[in-house]
Amino acid sequence: MPLAMNREVFITCAVTGSGGTQDRSPHVPRSPAQIAESAIEAARAGAAVVHCHVRDPETGAPSRDPRLYREVTDRIRESQVDVVLNLTAGMGGDMVFGPPERPLPLQEKGTDMGGAADRMRHVAECLPEICTLDCGTMNFAEADYVMTNTPGMLRAMGGMMTELGVRPEIEAFDTGHLWFAKELVKEGVLKGPALVQLCMGVPWGAPDDLNTFMAMVNNVPADWHWSAFSLGRNQMPYVAAAVLAGGNVRVGLEDNLFLDKGVLATNAQLVDRAVGIIERLGARVIGPQEVRAKLGLTKRAPRG
């Protein structure tokens, strides 16, 4: 297969995520002010897109509170730094089962199941340029936790995104997720060409070996836009792998806490490291205005 390197690359910074990293690094932002400031610093370092979750400001636990999303959104939009805003819509599909012999009832701790409109409420209120759509159900690393996204739920949420004029970023954790994403475009639920994030190395989805990665890449339609990432120590190698395979890149504290062995990173440092890798490969890092033109996005003004 000939090399089809991407020469004009955009960087997404996944600022904080919803995983249990809040006590593993002082750089993982918790409050809306911290999340917004970290996103702005990442944009200054070269990220064209910032992907944001929110957390309880006191505990750092993941949250779906629309007020927290609104504060993050307002702070970023009111800053003097231009960046494409990408909010998660992946929360609200969490099921934690009981032990193997008594899986029901579901465990209260960790289970968070919402309806389509509830899961989309912060997106409808904040109207980011992009929001995520996790295109499948998957066992996660935790023993009895299942990320749940049924076909009916995805059709409902995808339809809402299309109606709101918010660009879905399809999060694909395995090849079947891409298969269903293509079905959503075929049905007209999502508009093509779609935007995809290939999520590699997340237990128990697609492993991040290069054979599996290229199988994922080869399942993305040629006219679609895509990025890719991997976790931990493989985050920076995947910056190079994604560019060489023709895609864009994602870095950030959602996926990796370290800049070097034993050295905790900030989001801006991870973005800066990615910029260096991309430019040394002979590619150019593009900014938010070029990303909007490429993806057909409309920048939203701050609230008056």
C-alpha positions in Angstrom: 0.0 0.0 0.0 1.5 3.4 -0.9 2.2 5.9 1.8 -0.6 8.5 1.9 0.8 10.9 4.5 -1.4 13.9 5.6 0.5 17.1 4.9 -2.0 19.4 6.6 -2.8 18.2 10.1 -5.1 19.4 12.8 -4.5 18.6 16.5 -7.3 17.9 18.9 -6.5 18.2 22.6 -8.6 16.0 24.9 -8.4 18.2 28.0 -9.6 16.2 31.0 -11.8 13.2 30.2 -14.0 11.3 32.7 -11.5 8.7 33.9 -10.2 8.3 37.4 -7.1 10.4 36.7 -8.0 13.4 38.8 -5.8 12.4 41.8 -2.9 11.0 39.7 -1.7 14.4 38.4 -2.0 17.9 39.6 -2.3 19.1 36.0 -5.7 17.3 35.4 -8.2 20.2 35.5 -11.3 19.8 37.6 -13.2 23.1 37.8 -14.8 24.8 34.8 -12.2 27.6 35.1 -9.3 25.1 35.2 -10.7 23.2 32.2 -11.2 26.3 30.2 -7.8 27.7 31.0 -6.1 24.4 30.2 -8.0 24.3 26.9 -7.0 27.9 26.0 -3.3 27.0 26.8 -3.5 24.0 24.6 -4.9 26.2 21.8 -2.1 28.6 22.2 0.3 25.7 21.9 -1.2 24.6 18.6 -4.4 22.7 19.2 -7.1 23.7 16.6 -9.8 21.7 18.5 -10.4 21.1 22.2 -12.4 18.2 23.4 -14.0 18.8 26.8 -15.7 16.8 29.5 -16.6 18.4 32.8 -16.0 17.2 36.4 -17.3 17.9 39.9 -15.1 20.9 40.9 -14.7 19.5 44.5 -14.2 15.7 43.9 -13.0 15.6 40.2 -15.7 12.9 39.5 -17.2 13.0 36.0 -20.3 15.1 35.6 -23.1 15.8 33.1 -24.2 19.1 34.7 -25.1 21.5 31.9 -24.2 24.4 34.1 -20.6 23.2 34.2 -20.5 22.8 30.4 -22.0 26.3 30.0 -19.3 27.8 32.2 -16.5 26.0 30.3 -18.0 27.0 26.9 -18.5 30.7 27.9 -15.0 31.0 29.3 -13.4 29.6 26.1 -15.6 31.6 23.8 -15.0 34.8 25.7 -11.2 34.4 25.6 -9.0 36.0 23.0 -7.9 32.6 21.7 -9.7 31.1 18.8 -10.3 27.3 19.0 -12.9 24.8 17.7 -15.0 23.6 20.6 -15.8 19.9 20.9 -18.0 18.7 23.8 -18.4 15.0 24.7 -21.9 13.5 24.4 -20.6 10.1 25.5 -21.8 10.4 29.2 -25.1 8.9 30.3 -24.6 5.4 28.9 -22.9 3.7 31.8 -24.1 0.4 33.1 -22.4 -1.4 36.0 -23.6 -4.9 36.6 -23.5 -7.0 39.7 -21.4 -10.1 40.1 -21.6 -12.9 37.5 -24.2 -14.9 39.4 -26.3 -11.9 40.2 -25.8 -9.3 37.5 -29.2 -7.6 38.3 -30.1 -5.2 39.7 -27.5 -2.8 38.3 -25.1 -1.3 40.7 -26.1 2.1 41.9 -22.5 3.3 42.1 -21.2 4.0 38.6 -24.5 3.4 36.7 -25.7 6.5 34.9 -28.2 5.8 32.1 -30.0 8.8 30.5 -32.4 9.2 27.6 -31.2 10.7 24.3 -32.5 14.2 25.0 -31.0 14.1 28.5 -27.6 13.1 27.2 -27.8 15.8 24.6 -29.1 18.6 26.9 -25.7 20.4 27.3 -25.1 20.1 23.6 -28.4 21.7 22.8 -27.8 24.5 25.3 -24.1 25.2 24.5 -24.2 24.5 20.7 -20.5 23.5 20.3 -19.1 23.2 16.8 -18.5 19.5 17.3 -19.8 16.9 19.8 -18.9 13.2 20.1 -21.0 10.2 19.2 -19.7 6.9 20.6 -20.8 4.6 17.8 -21.3 1.3 19.7 -21.6 -0.6 23.0 -18.4 -1.9 24.6 -16.9 -3.6 27.6 -14.5 -1.2 29.3 -11.5 -2.1 31.4 -13.4 -2.3 34.6 -14.8 -5.8 35.4 -18.5 -5.2 35.1 -18.8 -1.8 33.4 -20.4 -1.6 30.0 -20.5 1.6 27.8 -24.0 1.3 26.4 -25.0 2.9 23.1 -27.8 1.0 21.4 -28.6 1.5 17.7 -31.9 3.2 18.6 -30.1 5.6 21.0 -27.4 6.4 18.4 -30.0 7.1 15.7 -31.9 9.4 18.1 -28.8 11.3 19.3 -27.3 11.5 15.8 -30.5 12.9 14.5 -30.5 15.6 17.2 -26.9 16.5 16.4 -27.8 16.9 12.7 -30.9 19.0 13.5 -28.9 21.2 15.9 -26.2 21.8 13.3 -23.5 20.4 15.5 -20.9 18.3 13.7 -20.8 14.7 15.2 -17.3 13.3 15.8 -17.9 9.6 15.5 -15.8 7.8 18.2 -14.9 4.4 16.9 -13.4 1.9 19.4 -13.6 -1.1 17.0 -14.4 -1.9 13.4 -18.1 -2.6 14.0 -18.5 0.9 15.2 -17.3 2.2 11.8 -19.7 -0.3 10.2 -22.6 1.2 12.0 -21.4 4.8 11.4 -21.5 4.1 7.7 -25.1 2.9 8.1 -26.1 6.1 9.9 -24.7 8.1 7.0 -26.5 5.8 4.5 -29.8 6.3 6.4 -29.3 10.0 6.4 -29.2 10.3 10.2 -25.7 11.8 9.8 -24.4 13.8 6.9 -21.4 12.7 4.9 -18.5 13.1 4.6 -18.4 12.2 8.3 -15.8 13.0 11.0 -14.2 10.1 12.8 -11.9 9.6 15.8 -10.2 6.2 15.9 -9.8 5.3 19.6 -7.0 2.8 19.8 -5.8 0.7 22.7 -8.8 1.3 25.0 -9.5 -2.0 26.8 -11.5 -3.9 25.5 -11.8 -2.3 22.1 -9.4 -2.3 19.2 -5.8 -2.9 20.3 -3.3 -0.3 19.2 -1.0 -2.6 17.2 -0.3 -1.3 13.7 -2.1 -4.1 11.9 -5.3 -3.4 13.8 -4.8 0.4 13.3 -4.5 0.0 9.5 -7.6 -2.3 9.5 -9.5 0.6 11.2 -8.0 3.2 8.8 -9.0 1.1 5.8 -12.6 0.9 7.0 -12.9 4.7 7.0 -14.4 5.9 3.6 -11.9 7.7 1.5 -13.8 11.1 1.6 -14.3 11.1 5.4 -12.1 13.1 7.8 -10.4 11.2 10.6 -8.1 11.5 13.6 -6.6 8.8 15.8 -5.1 8.4 19.3 -3.7 5.8 21.6 -3.2 5.8 25.4 -0.3 6.3 27.7 3.2 5.8 26.4 1.8 5.2 22.9 0.2 8.6 22.6 3.1 10.2 20.8 4.0 7.3 18.5 0.4 7.5 17.4 0.8 11.1 16.4 3.4 9.9 13.9 1.3 6.8 12.9 -1.8 8.8 12.3 -0.1 11.4 10.1 1.7 8.8 8.1 -1.5 6.9 7.5 -3.3 10.1 6.2 -5.1 11.3 9.3 -5.1 14.0 12.0 -4.1 13.6 15.7 -5.4 13.8 19.2 -3.3 14.2 22.4 -4.2 15.4 25.9 -4.5 14.4 29.5 -7.7 12.4 28.9 -5.5 9.8 27.3 -2.0 10.2 28.8 -0.6 12.0 31.9 3.2 11.9 31.0 5.5 13.9 28.8 8.4 11.6 29.4 9.0 8.7 31.8 8.2 10.0 35.3 7.5 13.5 34.1 3.9 14.6 34.4 2.7 16.7 31.5 0.3 19.6 31.0 -2.0 19.7 28.0 0.0 22.5 26.4 3.2 20.5 26.7 1.6 17.4 25.0 0.3 19.6 22.2 3.7 21.2 21.8 5.3 17.8 21.6 2.8 16.8 18.9 3.5 19.9 16.9 7.2 19.1 16.9 6.6 15.5 15.7 4.2 16.6 12.9 6.5 19.4 11.7 9.6 17.1 11.7 7.6 14.7 9.5 7.4 17.5 7.0 3.7 18.2 7.6 2.0 21.5 8.6 -0.2 22.1 11.6 -3.3 23.9 10.6 -5.4 26.2 12.8 -9.0 26.5 13.8 -10.1 28.7 10.8 -8.7 26.1 8.3 -10.4 23.3 10.3 -13.7 25.1 10.1 -13.3 25.4 6.3 -12.3 21.8 6.0 -15.1 20.4 8.1 -17.9 22.9 7.3 -18.1 24.3 10.8 -19.7 27.6 11.9 -18.1 29.4 14.8 -20.6 30.4 17.5 -20.4 33.8 19.1 -20.1 34.3 22.9 -23.4 35.0 24.7 -24.2 38.7 24.7 
